Amino acid sequence: MADECLVLASARPWNSGMVEELGRRTGRAVHHVSSQGELTSSLLERLSPRWVLVPHWSWLIPAEIHERFEVVIFHMTDLPYGRGGSPLQNLIVRGHERTKISAIRCVEEMDAGPVYLKRDLSLHGSAEEIFLRAAGIITEMMVELVVEEPDPSPQRGEVVTFQRRRPADGDLTGASSLEDAYDLIRMLDAEGYPHAYLDIGPLRLQFRRAARRSDGLHADVHITERPHSG
């Protein structure tokens, strides 16, 4: 129904324009939640949204929410390939240059729900550039979901599961080539992510804004004291 509201759950700055754009293009009221504590069953009971749209979320969605409301997750792989954590980083380390954004219904098993829509996404550039590019595509997908209300279809194909990457995986000593180093820097180059780094004695060098040039790899470096282990 045209008067039913929408809930958009995202804590990332590159999705900040989605609320206004989605409201403008669908004519619906859009309620934004930006933290785990805000997305509660009591809030959703009060709002009674038609859709709960989740473009970038770092927390599990409880069964009391996804079993009672239509919750749509936007995952940056061609599901069922790439279920699990750190999809962007796992795609880049595997050599992918393109992927798909899958809009799926949230179910108990992680990233296993039926698929409403899929759209292409380039993986060129830094993580922040990719996330900004994805935000525009996801906005279009959200509008299509709200306007067209497509029925989701079960996932088909071989299931490949990604493991969530750890901050220690950003250690540049593991890079075996300039290309590996470039990919490691760019795939962690976004706000809120632990950047690629090198530890030298008591210092930690963190790298951003990598660029490939004829004389090698150039990047910005931020130097701090090395974190104490334990």
Backbone bond lengths (Angstrom), bond angles and torsions (degrees), N, CA, C in turn:
res aa  C-N    CA-C-N  psi(-1)  N-CA   C-N-CA  omega(-1)  CA-C   N-CA-C  phi
1 M - - - 1.463 - - 1.531 109.46 -
2 A 1.334 115.99 145.06 1.461 120.94 -174.53 1.517 112.34 -64.21
3 D 1.356 118.49 -24.31 1.458 119.15 -176.90 1.522 112.50 -90.62
4 E 1.338 119.06 -1.45 1.453 120.96 179.36 1.519 110.09 -75.55
5 C 1.322 116.92 138.19 1.454 120.12 -176.78 1.527 110.99 -85.51
6 L 1.326 114.85 173.73 1.451 122.77 177.36 1.522 107.85 -124.19
7 V 1.323 116.24 148.15 1.457 121.36 172.02 1.524 107.52 -115.42
8 L 1.326 116.88 129.77 1.455 122.18 177.43 1.523 108.05 -116.43
9 A 1.342 116.14 121.53 1.464 121.81 -178.49 1.520 109.70 -110.95
10 S 1.328 115.95 112.31 1.462 120.92 177.24 1.515 109.36 -159.65
11 A 1.342 115.41 136.90 1.464 120.25 179.42 1.517 112.30 -107.99
12 R 1.335 118.38 6.56 1.459 120.99 -173.19 1.525 112.19 -99.65
13 P 1.335 117.92 139.57 1.471 120.37 -174.98 1.515 113.84 -65.62
14 W 1.353 117.96 -27.83 1.466 118.46 -178.07 1.527 112.61 -72.21
15 N 1.333 117.49 -6.93 1.468 120.62 176.46 1.524 112.00 -101.78
16 S 1.330 117.18 11.56 1.464 120.57 -171.61 1.524 113.52 -64.39
17 G 1.319 117.68 -27.99 1.458 119.42 -178.32 1.510 114.86 -85.98
18 M 1.317 117.45 -3.47 1.462 120.26 -174.59 1.524 113.09 -66.76
19 V 1.324 117.01 -38.54 1.466 120.38 -174.07 1.525 110.69 -60.30
20 E 1.322 116.40 -52.39 1.465 120.36 -179.10 1.526 111.39 -63.85
21 E 1.345 116.03 -43.44 1.471 119.44 -178.22 1.523 111.38 -64.75
22 L 1.333 115.85 -43.20 1.461 119.59 -179.27 1.527 111.07 -65.17
23 G 1.316 116.91 -41.33 1.460 119.51 178.02 1.517 112.11 -64.56
24 R 1.339 115.75 -42.72 1.460 120.29 -178.72 1.518 111.75 -63.23
25 R 1.339 117.18 -41.39 1.462 120.31 -173.09 1.526 114.15 -86.29
26 T 1.331 117.62 -17.18 1.474 119.61 -179.29 1.524 112.46 -109.72
27 G 1.334 116.88 -15.38 1.455 119.16 -176.56 1.517 113.61 73.08
28 R 1.321 117.73 14.34 1.468 122.15 179.92 1.525 110.80 -102.85
29 A 1.315 115.68 151.73 1.456 120.39 168.24 1.527 108.25 -72.27
30 V 1.337 116.62 134.72 1.461 121.59 -178.15 1.525 108.58 -120.65
31 H 1.334 115.97 121.69 1.461 121.72 178.45 1.523 108.32 -101.59
32 H 1.328 117.14 123.71 1.458 121.93 -176.84 1.527 110.72 -98.64
33 V 1.346 117.19 130.33 1.461 121.80 170.67 1.525 107.49 -119.27
34 S 1.337 116.52 138.76 1.459 119.98 -172.48 1.523 113.57 -124.85
35 S 1.327 117.81 5.84 1.461 119.65 178.60 1.518 109.55 -144.88
36 Q 1.339 114.83 159.20 1.457 120.90 -177.78 1.522 111.46 -57.87
37 G 1.323 116.65 -40.67 1.458 120.27 -176.63 1.517 114.12 -68.30
38 E 1.329 117.19 -20.86 1.468 120.27 -179.89 1.520 113.11 -79.81
39 L 1.338 116.79 -28.68 1.467 119.97 -175.60 1.525 109.01 -86.42
40 T 1.314 116.05 89.82 1.461 121.70 -175.99 1.522 110.74 -122.69
41 S 1.321 114.50 157.55 1.463 118.61 178.19 1.527 110.88 -65.66
42 S 1.342 117.68 -32.26 1.468 119.55 179.52 1.528 111.09 -66.38
43 L 1.340 116.95 -38.94 1.465 119.73 176.32 1.524 110.04 -62.65
44 L 1.323 117.00 -46.71 1.458 120.21 -176.88 1.525 111.82 -67.33
45 E 1.325 116.85 -34.38 1.461 119.54 175.54 1.527 110.71 -62.28
46 R 1.326 115.23 -38.61 1.473 119.15 -179.95 1.521 111.28 -70.22
47 L 1.339 116.96 -41.03 1.463 120.76 -176.32 1.530 112.54 -82.28
48 S 1.335 116.28 -30.74 1.469 122.14 -176.45 1.533 112.29 49.42
49 P 1.342 117.97 59.41 1.465 120.67 -175.63 1.524 112.66 -74.73
50 R 1.319 115.46 151.74 1.476 119.95 172.81 1.520 109.81 -71.47
51 W 1.333 117.48 -42.17 1.459 122.26 -179.88 1.527 109.50 -132.63
52 V 1.323 115.53 144.90 1.464 122.18 165.97 1.527 105.60 -112.30
53 L 1.317 117.19 111.70 1.465 123.35 -171.29 1.525 109.38 -104.92
54 V 1.340 115.78 126.74 1.467 120.94 -170.68 1.522 109.22 -126.01
55 P 1.350 118.44 88.91 1.462 120.37 -176.96 1.521 115.05 -80.92
56 H 1.318 119.31 -24.75 1.470 120.19 179.42 1.520 106.70 -162.04
57 W 1.311 116.22 108.66 1.464 120.98 -171.67 1.518 108.73 -142.98
58 S 1.315 117.35 135.87 1.465 121.43 -174.23 1.518 113.44 -101.47
59 W 1.323 117.35 4.68 1.457 120.41 -174.40 1.529 110.64 -124.74
60 L 1.347 115.37 152.75 1.458 120.46 174.95 1.524 109.64 -68.20
61 I 1.325 115.63 143.59 1.468 120.88 177.93 1.522 107.91 -96.68
62 P 1.332 118.25 121.28 1.465 120.83 -174.35 1.517 112.64 -63.26
63 A 1.344 114.78 153.30 1.463 120.89 179.38 1.521 111.61 -59.80
64 E 1.332 117.33 -33.68 1.462 119.86 -179.32 1.522 111.84 -63.22
65 I 1.331 116.72 -17.15 1.459 120.80 175.69 1.519 111.10 -96.27
66 H 1.360 118.05 -55.16 1.469 118.37 -172.91 1.523 113.29 -72.70
67 E 1.324 118.48 -17.31 1.472 120.04 176.69 1.529 112.13 -83.93
68 R 1.315 117.44 -17.77 1.465 120.90 -176.54 1.522 113.43 -108.58
69 F 1.341 116.37 -20.36 1.462 120.43 -178.54 1.520 109.50 -129.51
70 E 1.332 115.82 155.10 1.460 120.06 179.83 1.527 108.51 -84.05
71 V 1.337 114.50 100.82 1.457 122.41 -176.03 1.524 108.86 -103.62
72 V 1.331 116.56 125.84 1.460 121.73 -177.31 1.524 109.05 -114.15
73 I 1.338 115.68 123.18 1.460 122.95 177.86 1.524 108.51 -101.52
74 F 1.330 116.43 141.62 1.463 121.67 176.59 1.527 107.34 -110.41
75 H 1.330 115.45 110.77 1.477 121.88 -172.31 1.521 109.15 -113.96
76 M 1.334 116.76 136.06 1.463 122.30 -170.52 1.530 113.42 -87.06
77 T 1.332 117.58 44.22 1.462 121.22 171.55 1.521 109.30 -144.65
78 D 1.326 115.01 166.61 1.465 122.09 177.73 1.532 107.61 -86.83
79 L 1.326 115.73 77.89 1.467 121.01 -175.20 1.528 111.83 -57.80
80 P 1.372 115.21 142.71 1.471 129.68 15.78 1.532 115.11 -85.59
81 Y 1.334 118.45 4.36 1.457 119.37 173.45 1.521 109.45 -72.90
82 G 1.324 117.09 126.92 1.451 120.80 174.27 1.511 115.50 86.76
83 R 1.331 117.77 30.79 1.457 118.35 170.17 1.536 108.80 -65.57
84 G 1.338 115.60 149.93 1.459 118.12 175.53 1.508 113.29 109.16
85 G 1.342 115.41 -164.11 1.455 121.68 -168.61 1.509 115.25 -86.74
86 S 1.333 115.25 163.49 1.467 124.74 175.62 1.526 112.58 48.87
87 P 1.340 118.78 52.68 1.463 119.33 -174.42 1.525 113.78 -61.17
88 L 1.338 117.97 -43.35 1.464 119.82 -178.34 1.520 110.71 -60.39
89 Q 1.324 116.89 -50.43 1.463 120.68 -177.30 1.534 111.33 -64.56
90 N 1.319 116.79 -40.40 1.459 119.71 178.92 1.522 112.52 -66.37
91 L 1.315 117.31 -33.90 1.462 120.30 176.43 1.522 111.13 -66.74
92 I 1.333 116.21 -45.79 1.470 119.83 -176.75 1.520 111.34 -65.59
93 V 1.337 118.20 -42.77 1.471 118.98 -179.54 1.529 111.50 -66.72
94 R 1.331 117.26 -19.78 1.463 121.27 176.46 1.526 112.46 -90.36
95 G 1.314 117.42 2.92 1.459 121.02 174.62 1.511 116.26 87.58
96 H 1.314 118.58 11.27 1.466 120.58 -179.51 1.530 110.64 -74.95
97 E 1.316 116.21 138.07 1.462 121.73 175.90 1.524 111.93 -105.87
98 R 1.326 117.01 -16.56 1.458 122.44 177.74 1.524 108.42 -139.80
99 T 1.319 115.25 157.62 1.451 120.71 175.90 1.522 108.06 -148.14
100 K 1.295 116.68 -170.34 1.458 122.63 171.61 1.520 108.78 -126.75
101 I 1.306 115.93 149.68 1.458 121.03 168.31 1.526 106.74 -95.39
102 S 1.320 115.90 123.95 1.463 121.49 179.97 1.523 109.42 -105.18
103 A 1.319 116.55 124.99 1.464 121.71 173.17 1.518 107.31 -95.56
104 I 1.341 116.82 114.32 1.462 120.71 -173.78 1.526 110.59 -127.23
105 R 1.311 115.23 155.89 1.469 119.25 173.39 1.520 108.94 -78.38
106 C 1.316 116.35 136.23 1.457 121.84 179.03 1.527 109.99 -72.50
107 V 1.340 115.82 128.75 1.460 122.85 176.20 1.527 107.58 -132.06
108 E 1.323 116.25 179.31 1.465 120.55 -176.00 1.516 112.19 -63.13
109 E 1.354 117.67 -44.53 1.460 120.79 179.52 1.526 109.57 -75.96
110 M 1.325 117.30 134.75 1.454 121.34 -173.26 1.525 112.95 -61.40
111 D 1.331 116.47 123.80 1.469 124.40 174.33 1.526 113.06 58.62
112 A 1.336 117.07 27.69 1.460 120.78 -175.57 1.521 113.52 -106.99
113 G 1.323 117.91 1.79 1.449 120.56 -174.89 1.516 113.97 -72.04
114 P 1.331 117.14 165.13 1.466 121.32 178.55 1.523 111.57 -64.87
115 V 1.334 115.76 156.36 1.462 122.82 -170.39 1.523 110.56 -102.62
116 Y 1.329 116.18 128.04 1.464 121.95 173.73 1.525 111.06 -85.72
117 L 1.342 116.25 -48.67 1.464 122.29 -173.19 1.523 109.39 -148.90
118 K 1.343 115.69 155.61 1.456 122.15 168.36 1.524 108.33 -136.67
119 R 1.335 115.43 142.37 1.457 120.78 178.00 1.523 110.06 -139.22
120 D 1.332 117.20 149.38 1.467 122.51 -177.33 1.527 111.38 -73.77
121 L 1.345 115.47 150.19 1.465 122.36 177.31 1.523 109.56 -146.31
122 S 1.337 116.43 129.18 1.461 122.05 173.98 1.529 109.51 -78.31
123 L 1.339 116.03 143.84 1.456 121.90 178.23 1.531 112.20 -106.07
124 H 1.315 117.56 20.10 1.460 120.74 176.79 1.530 110.52 -79.20
125 G 1.341 116.40 147.06 1.454 121.03 176.99 1.509 112.47 96.69
126 S 1.336 114.75 -174.32 1.463 120.58 179.73 1.526 110.28 -75.84
127 A 1.329 115.72 166.03 1.462 119.94 177.90 1.522 110.90 -57.48
128 E 1.337 116.78 -41.95 1.460 119.02 -179.20 1.532 111.01 -64.85
129 E 1.328 117.91 -39.80 1.462 120.81 176.95 1.527 110.52 -63.57
130 I 1.316 117.03 -40.19 1.465 120.97 179.57 1.523 110.53 -66.26
131 F 1.336 116.39 -43.16 1.459 119.35 179.60 1.527 111.59 -64.32
132 L 1.328 117.69 -38.39 1.465 120.38 176.62 1.526 111.01 -64.76
133 R 1.332 116.12 -41.77 1.463 120.72 177.15 1.535 110.08 -62.19
134 A 1.325 115.46 -43.35 1.463 120.34 -180.00 1.520 111.15 -64.13
135 A 1.344 117.47 -36.34 1.464 120.45 -178.55 1.524 111.41 -59.76
136 G 1.340 116.55 -40.32 1.462 119.40 177.78 1.513 112.17 -64.70
137 I 1.332 115.93 -41.16 1.466 120.28 179.74 1.524 110.51 -67.65
138 I 1.329 116.60 -42.44 1.466 120.31 -179.66 1.524 111.06 -64.29
139 T 1.322 117.01 -37.15 1.466 119.45 176.92 1.524 110.59 -59.32
140 E 1.339 116.31 -44.58 1.471 119.65 177.41 1.518 111.31 -62.03
141 M 1.326 117.02 -39.45 1.467 121.18 178.88 1.528 110.98 -65.04
142 M 1.333 116.68 -40.18 1.462 120.34 178.29 1.526 111.62 -62.16
143 V 1.322 115.61 -44.76 1.459 119.45 179.02 1.529 109.83 -60.03
144 E 1.328 116.41 -44.13 1.469 119.67 179.03 1.523 111.67 -62.19
145 L 1.333 116.48 -41.32 1.466 119.84 177.69 1.524 111.59 -59.07
146 V 1.328 115.65 -48.07 1.453 120.44 -175.49 1.521 111.30 -67.44
147 V 1.320 116.10 -41.15 1.470 120.25 -175.78 1.527 111.86 -78.73
148 E 1.338 116.58 -44.38 1.461 120.62 -173.27 1.529 113.74 -91.76
149 E 1.329 117.16 -26.72 1.461 123.35 -177.09 1.531 112.31 49.08
150 P 1.335 118.86 59.54 1.464 120.98 179.99 1.533 111.65 -68.74
151 D 1.319 115.80 151.65 1.458 120.78 174.23 1.526 109.25 -82.03
152 P 1.333 118.32 135.99 1.466 119.52 179.07 1.523 111.43 -77.13
153 S 1.344 114.78 152.31 1.469 121.45 178.61 1.515 109.52 -118.19
154 P 1.344 117.50 147.49 1.471 119.65 -179.63 1.531 111.37 -59.23
155 Q 1.324 116.46 147.99 1.456 120.90 174.88 1.526 109.83 -66.02
156 R 1.334 115.61 144.75 1.458 120.97 179.80 1.523 109.64 -131.88
157 G 1.330 115.85 140.10 1.455 120.57 178.61 1.520 111.22 120.25
158 E 1.323 114.81 -179.29 1.462 121.21 -179.03 1.526 110.36 -75.74
159 V 1.317 115.48 133.75 1.460 120.84 177.84 1.531 109.72 -81.01
160 V 1.324 115.77 123.83 1.468 122.32 173.66 1.525 107.14 -121.90
161 T 1.332 116.30 124.18 1.459 121.21 -174.71 1.520 111.11 -107.43
162 F 1.320 116.34 131.61 1.459 122.57 176.12 1.529 109.68 -94.38
163 Q 1.325 115.75 146.67 1.460 121.86 172.68 1.526 109.16 -96.03
164 R 1.324 115.89 139.59 1.462 119.34 177.97 1.530 109.78 -62.91
165 R 1.317 115.98 131.04 1.456 120.06 -179.54 1.522 110.84 -78.95
166 R 1.335 115.92 152.40 1.456 123.14 -178.24 1.527 109.92 -104.05
167 P 1.335 117.50 158.42 1.472 118.94 176.33 1.523 112.79 -54.13
168 A 1.335 117.91 -34.86 1.466 120.81 -179.71 1.518 112.48 -64.61
169 D 1.329 117.94 -19.65 1.469 120.83 178.52 1.523 111.99 -71.41
170 G 1.335 116.94 -8.57 1.459 120.66 177.41 1.513 114.10 -87.33
171 D 1.325 118.03 7.77 1.466 122.42 -179.04 1.535 109.49 -71.27
172 L 1.320 116.59 117.92 1.463 121.59 -176.20 1.529 113.58 -71.04
173 T 1.324 118.76 -10.19 1.467 119.17 176.60 1.524 110.90 -65.48
174 G 1.329 117.33 -17.24 1.455 120.62 177.75 1.519 114.01 -83.45
175 A 1.344 117.90 -6.30 1.468 121.01 -179.88 1.526 110.16 -76.06
176 S 1.321 117.05 133.57 1.461 121.59 -177.89 1.519 112.82 -103.62
177 S 1.336 118.42 -1.03 1.461 122.10 -179.65 1.518 108.92 -159.43
178 L 1.347 116.50 167.86 1.461 120.71 175.51 1.528 110.81 -61.02
179 E 1.330 116.21 -36.47 1.465 119.87 179.72 1.523 110.89 -65.21
180 D 1.350 116.26 -41.64 1.469 119.53 176.68 1.521 110.84 -61.29
181 A 1.344 116.31 -43.49 1.454 120.27 -179.89 1.526 110.96 -63.45
182 Y 1.332 116.80 -42.94 1.466 121.44 178.63 1.524 110.71 -59.42
183 D 1.335 116.15 -47.24 1.468 119.60 -179.15 1.520 111.40 -63.89
184 L 1.325 116.99 -40.28 1.457 120.16 -178.89 1.524 111.31 -64.97
185 I 1.327 116.77 -39.94 1.467 119.93 179.19 1.530 110.41 -68.32
186 R 1.325 117.48 -48.74 1.467 119.38 -173.19 1.526 112.60 -70.06
187 M 1.319 117.70 -32.06 1.464 118.78 -175.87 1.530 112.42 -75.81
188 L 1.347 116.52 -11.80 1.467 121.32 176.52 1.521 112.13 -111.14
189 D 1.322 116.36 8.76 1.461 121.59 -174.41 1.525 110.40 -92.24
190 A 1.336 115.46 76.83 1.463 121.82 176.49 1.523 107.86 -156.21
191 E 1.319 115.37 153.04 1.461 120.10 179.89 1.526 110.69 -59.68
192 G 1.336 115.52 134.49 1.455 120.30 178.16 1.509 114.74 90.18
193 Y 1.345 117.87 -2.77 1.462 121.10 179.62 1.531 109.83 -106.60
194 P 1.341 117.47 144.55 1.473 119.89 175.07 1.522 108.91 -73.28
195 H 1.321 117.69 120.67 1.458 121.18 -171.67 1.527 111.80 -75.96
196 A 1.331 115.14 160.18 1.463 120.72 174.80 1.526 109.00 -60.03
197 Y 1.332 116.43 146.31 1.460 118.33 -171.52 1.528 111.67 -149.50
198 L 1.331 114.46 164.79 1.459 124.24 167.85 1.520 107.66 -132.70
199 D 1.332 117.50 135.46 1.452 122.33 174.04 1.523 108.89 -100.28
200 I 1.334 116.19 124.87 1.462 121.87 178.70 1.524 107.22 -127.41
201 G 1.315 116.28 107.21 1.456 119.68 -176.87 1.510 110.42 57.81
202 P 1.338 117.98 -126.67 1.465 120.52 -178.96 1.529 113.65 -85.75
203 L 1.332 117.15 4.18 1.461 121.03 -173.58 1.519 112.29 -109.56
204 R 1.335 115.35 150.25 1.464 121.88 171.44 1.522 108.23 -118.92
205 L 1.334 115.61 126.47 1.461 123.04 177.25 1.524 107.76 -104.36
206 Q 1.342 117.10 119.39 1.459 121.90 179.40 1.526 109.29 -109.59
207 F 1.336 115.55 139.75 1.462 121.20 -169.21 1.527 111.33 -117.59
208 R 1.361 114.55 139.12 1.466 122.06 175.92 1.526 108.83 -143.71
209 R 1.330 115.40 168.85 1.472 123.92 173.62 1.530 111.64 52.68
210 A 1.307 115.69 53.09 1.465 120.92 179.75 1.524 110.57 -72.15
211 A 1.328 115.73 142.81 1.469 122.07 177.04 1.520 108.79 -140.57
212 R 1.329 116.02 133.95 1.469 121.15 176.26 1.519 108.78 -87.81
213 R 1.343 115.90 127.56 1.458 121.45 177.82 1.523 109.21 -131.59
214 S 1.317 115.53 170.94 1.465 119.36 -175.08 1.524 112.69 -62.97
215 D 1.340 116.71 -27.00 1.468 119.65 -178.63 1.523 112.96 -96.72
216 G 1.334 117.65 8.39 1.461 120.53 178.01 1.515 112.04 131.84
217 L 1.309 114.64 -158.17 1.461 121.75 -175.98 1.523 109.37 -103.46
218 H 1.346 116.28 129.13 1.455 121.74 177.99 1.527 108.57 -112.74
219 A 1.353 117.04 143.81 1.459 121.08 179.07 1.522 109.51 -157.77
220 D 1.335 116.11 156.48 1.454 121.29 171.27 1.525 108.81 -78.33
221 V 1.337 116.34 143.23 1.464 121.10 -177.67 1.526 109.45 -125.36
222 H 1.315 114.97 132.40 1.461 121.98 174.80 1.524 107.20 -115.69
223 I 1.331 116.74 122.48 1.465 121.22 -174.67 1.521 109.84 -108.39
224 T 1.326 115.81 128.42 1.461 122.25 177.83 1.524 108.63 -134.10
225 E 1.315 115.91 175.66 1.443 119.18 170.80 1.516 109.58 -71.50
226 R 1.298 115.60 144.64 1.466 120.84 -179.70 1.528 109.74 -67.68
227 P 1.338 117.95 132.33 1.470 119.68 178.85 1.523 111.09 -61.33
228 H 1.312 115.65 143.99 1.468 119.93 177.63 1.523 108.86 -79.65
229 S 1.323 116.76 130.91 1.471 120.40 176.44 1.513 108.99 -78.32
230 G 1.355 113.68 148.72 1.449 118.96 -179.82 1.491 112.75 75.72
